[in-house]
Amino acid sequence: MSAPNGAQSGSPAEVRRFAHGSRVPGWDTAADLSKDPAAIPEPATTPVPEELRTEIEGHMANYPDRRSAALPALAAAQRVHGWCSPAAIDQVACVMALTPGYLVSVATFYDMLETTPVGRHSIYVCTNISCSLRGADELFERVRALAGDDPQFNVRSFECLGACDMAPMASVDGVYVGPLEDDDVAALLDDVRRERPVLPDKQLAALRVADPGANSREYPRPGSAEALAAARQAAPQRGAEAQERAPEAAPHDAPAGAANPDIDPARARFGPPMGGPEGDRAGASAPVEHAAPVEHAPQTTGNSPDPKDSDDDDEKRG
């Protein structure tokens, strides 16, 4: 079986590594310096699905600086388009009034944001130390072998999913399952194909914990229509509650500026933005207090005679 993306192949017991030495693909890609910098997409020429626009605006309402909503906005676009395609990046950039380059720099850094077409079902098998010691590398190879070339699967090894207590484990469309055995792989893939809950008895929510009140609530599946509807319903409510709590004259926590065009500079806690027609300039600063000069005694060594003592000796001899 050939290894994807230039990874070195080997037996299932060996640790597979890519050409650059890591067990996961690299995220560094060279910038095309021959292209002009992309400006903020124009709303008139960039159609955005209404549901996607509503969700992105809901995420933006949760933060004083709209750039903080880049991750959930890109994740929302990925659910709509299947990956962070150029069209998806442009749509997010249009709604958030950011350049596509800024969003590309975010999308290429985070492993769970896909910048190339992938299958719509993501299966991330953790291969970090705790899972690897418990057979995760062999488990990953078995998932790849049984998934084969099915285009609906996006099977990847993942450096760490933060669930060492259930090692070896995997994330299936955002649902954590484990500890997994080789015999679980066929049932896991079959559940995904049939759109059933994946290995219900091995999901994170089914694990026993010390708190008797834990895992007592039902949560919608990540990325499902129910989860998206709940997020869209909660975002305006949180924004309205925050506005009611804050008096009209209260200063805003965020600085005014290009990133926050709707903030009145007079109400910004950090004052008006730097710059203007003359360009960036420093703001007013407190006067600098200089310390008074310190008078230092002349430095002498034990072997060096004091000039005053020499004068006294001359007077005595005279």
N, C-alpha and C positions, 0 to 999 in steps of 0.2 A: 504494500500500500504506500503510495507516494505521500510525502509530507507537504502540506499546503504552504504557500507564501514563502518558500525558500527555507523551511524548517528542515533540520537534519533528521533523517528517518532512523529508526532503530527498532529493536524489539520492545514489546510493551513494558518490560521491566526497566528499560533505560529511560533517562530523563531527556525528553525531546527539547532541543533548543533551536532557536532561529539563528540565522547567520551572524547576527550581532551579539549573540551570546545569551540572550534572555529567553525565558520560556514563553513569553508573550510577545505579540508583534510590537514593533516600535511605533511611536506616534509622531516622530519627527519627519516632516516632508519639506523639501526645499520650496521656497517661495518663487513664483514666476515674476522676476523683476522686470520682464519686458512688458508687462501689462500695466495699464494706468490704475492708480488706486480707485477702488470702487466707492462710489458715494452712497449716501443713504437712499434706498430705493424710493421712487415716487409712488404715492398711493394710487395715482391715476393709472399707472401702468403696471402695478403689482397687485393682482387680485389675491385676496386672502379669504379662505373659507370662514364663514361667519362664526362657526363654533370654535375654530382655532383662535380667531381674533378675540373672542370673548374670554377664552381660557387664559390667553397671554395677558390680556388687560387685567384679569383677576389676579394673576401672579404679580404683576407690576404694582397693584394696589397694596400688596403686603410689605413693600419695602420703601424706605425714604429715597433711595437711589435706584432708579429703574434698572440699572445694569445688574443689580443683585438678582433679578429675575431671569437672567440669561439661561441658567441651567434648567429650571422647570419649563421655560418657554421652548427651549430646544428639545427637551424630552417630549413635550406636547406635539411639536412639529414632527418628531420622529414617529410618534404613534400614528399620525395621520398619513405620512408619506412612506413609512417603513424604514427610513433612514434620513440622515441630515443631508439631503440632496441640495444642490445649488438652488433649486426652486424653494425648498423648505427654508434654507438660510435666508434667502431674499424676503420671504414672507415674514419671518420673525424680525428681521432687520427693519422692515417697513413699519410693523406695528410698534416696535420698541424705539424707533428713530435712532438706530445704531448702524454703523457700517457693517457690511457682510464680513469684512476682514476681522473685525473684533469678535464676531460670533464664531468664525472659523477657528480663531485661536483658542476659543473655549472648547469647541466641539472636538478638535484634534487632540486635546489634552486628556479628556476623560474617556476611559475605556468603554463605558456603557453608552456613549453617543457614537453611533456608527456613521462614518463618512464615506462608506462604500455600500452598495446594495447587499443586503443579507436576507436570510430567511426570516419570516415573520415571527417565529417562535425561537426565543433565545434560551439556550441551555448553557449555563456557565458552570463548569466543574472546577471547584477549588483545588489547586495543586500546590498550595503553600505548605509549610513544613508540617503542621499538625495533620493535615489531610494526606499529604504525601507519605508520611510515615505509616499511615493506615491504609495504603493501597490506592490513593487517588490517581496516580499515574496510570495504573492498569485500568482503573475505572473509566478514566477519560478515553483511553484507547478503545475500550469496549463500546462506549457511547458513540464514538466516531464510526466504529465499524458497523454497528447496527443502524445508525442513522443513514449511513451511506451517502448517496448523492441526492437525497430528498431535499428539494429546494426550499421547503418550508422550515427547515431547521437551521439555526445559527449556533453551531456547537463550538465552544471555545474553552480553553483552559484559562483560569483566572488566578491571579497571584494570591489574593486573600479576600474572602467574603465575610470574615469576622464572625464565624460560627464554629469555632474550634470544638465546642462542646458536643457537636453533632457530626464530627468528622468520621469518614469522608462524606462530603455533602455537595450539593449543587443548588443553583438558583434556576428555576424553570419559569420563565416569564415573570420574574420577580418573586416567586414563591420558593421559600427555602425548604428543602427536603433532605433528610438524612437521619441517622447514619445509613449510607447506601451500601449495598452489596452488588456483586456482579449480576445476581439473579433479578435484581430490581430494575435493571436497565430496560429490558424488553417491555415490562409493564409501564414504566415511566413514559417511554416513547409512544406506546399505544394509547395511554391516557391523553397525551398531547394531541395525537392525531384525531381522536374522537371528541376533543373539546370537553373532556371530563376533568374533575379535580385530580391533580397529580398526586398519586400515592398519599391519600388522605391520612393514613395512620402514621406516616413519617414526616408530615409537615411540621414546621416549627410550632405552629399553633397547637399541635396535638401533644407536644412534649410535656412531661410532668415537671412541675416547678414547686418550690416551697410555698409560694403564696397561693392560698386556696382560691383567692378571688381573681387570679390571673387567667388569661385565655378564656374568659367567660363571655366575651363579646364577639359578635360576628362582624367581620370586616369585609368589604367588597374586595374582589381580586384586583391587584394593582393593574392599572391601565384599562380596566373594564368600564363599560358605560356607566355602571352604578358609581364607581369611584370618581369618574370625571364629573358626573352630575353633582356628586356631593362636594367636590372641590369648587365647582363653579358657584354652587349655592352658598358655600361658606365664605368665599372671598369677599363679595360685596358686604356681607353681614359683618365680617371682621373690620372692614374699612369703615363702615358706618359707626360701629361701636367705638373705634379709635377716634373718629371725628367728634363724637359726642363727649368723650372723656377729655379731649383737649380744648381749652378755651380758645376763642377766636384770636385773642391777642398773644397766645403763647408762641414762643419761638419754635421754629422747626428744627428737628435734630440734624437735618442734612444741610450741607453747604449749598448755597445757590450757585448756579452756573449752567454750563451747556448741558450737563447731565440731568439737571432738574429744572427745565425751563418754566415749570408752573409754580415754582417757589418764589415768593416775593423776597427780594434781597434784604428788605428792611426787617423781615421777620426771621431771617435765617440766623441761627445761633452763632454761626461763624462769620457773619457779616457778608458784605457783597463780594462777588467773585473778583479774583485778580484780573488785571488786564483792562483793555479798552481800546480806543482808537490808537493809542501809542504802543499797544502790545502789552505783554505781561510786565508787571512791575510789582515791587514789594509793597506790602501794606505798611501802615504806620507802626512803628516799634517804640518800645519804651526807651528813654534816654539811657545811655550806657554810663554807669558810674565807674570811674577809673580810681584805682587805689592810690593813696598817697605814696610818693617814692620813699623807699626805705634806705636810710643811711647805713652803709656797711663799714665796720671798722677795717683798717688795713690788715691784710692777711700777712702773718709772719710765721716763720718756722722756728723751731727750737734752736737752730744753729745760726740764724740770722740775727745780728745785733740790731737793737733799736737805734735809729739815728739820733734820738734825743739823748740816749745814754752816751753816745760818742761825743756830743757837744759838752756834756757835763764833765767828762774826763778831760777834755781840752782845757776847760776853765780851771780845773784843779791843778793841771800841770803848769798853767801859765802863772 
